[in-house]
Structure formats: structure tokens, C-alpha cells
Amino acid sequence: MKRSPWKLSPLFSPHSIAVIGASPKGGAGSIVIRNLQRLGFAGTIHPVNPKYADVLGYPCHPSLETIRRSPAPWTAPPSCSGTRPSFPS
């Protein structure tokens, strides 16, 4: 089998995850965070929502750009940041 030139470990074993649209009022973002907690995710969880200071005990970021270190090796999709995605070469 041919080896992939792409390094996929950040996708399958991330050090951190940004949950866009997370809310303390429930919804998909809260479900994702609770599932990560229940599954024992050892990395950092970054809720992203400009309306809240914290979500489920995690400090909430107003945008992806305010997260100190990017949670993924690529930029956010256009619907999240207004820019086109760029992937490492």
C-alpha cells in the first residue's frame, strides 16, 4: 500500500479542538463538548462564541482568531472566518 504524503495525525489525534457556536444554553456545540468530556479527550477544548465568557467551564473565545494557538493545521472554512481555507504543503 502506498503511504500518504499527508500527515493525518493532527486530524485523528488532535491536541486541541475548537467548538464553533458552543453555548451554555445547549445545542450541538454543548453536545460536542460533553461528548469530548465523556470520551476522555485529553487535549484542550476551545468553545468559540462571541456571546459568552465561558461554556461548560471552559473559557469561550469570541472568534477563531483569538485562540492563541490554532487548534488545527489549517485555517477555518469560509463560513467561519471569511477567508478561504489554506492547507499546509
Secondary structure, DSSP 8 states (H G I E B T S, - for coil): ----SS--HHHHS-SEEEEET--TT-SHHHHHHHHHHHTT--SEEEEE-TT-SEETTEE-BSSGGGSSS-SSSS---HHHHSS------
